[in-house]
Amino acid sequence: MAQIIETPEKKIFDSLICREKLGTTALGDGVAIPHGRLDACQNAVAVFMLLETPIDYDAPDGKLVDIVFAILVPQEAHDEHLHHLAEIAKILSNQELVVKLRHAHSDEVLYELLGQAAEPAS
């Protein structure tokens, strides 16, 4: 079941920006994984965004970012945080998947692609 965070948007933004000030969370090739910690989180919460207009994200390769997969975790969820980041980075390092995400024409297709990518290999 999805968790709804009842937190002012500014606190969420500040959490993400606080981490970003330590160094960009852009991975390169147009992908970024901003992440932060929030006391209001009981579980990890993520949002995937495919941007219509790419943005400058200070990426190491200098490319503009059009894929953003943001994650928020509880304040004390250190291991969980690292696990989620590793999984998302692994999924988004698949170049074939990234191309498919960029060409998805609906939320349903994006959801299906990400769901398939997150399934454990049989």
Secondary structure, DSSP 8 states (H G I E B T S, - for coil): ------S-HHHHHHHHHHHHTTS--EEETTEE--EEEETT-SS-EEEEEEEEEEE----TT---EEEEEEEEEETT-HHHHHHHHHHHHHHHT-HHHHHHHHH--SHHHHHHHHHHHHS---
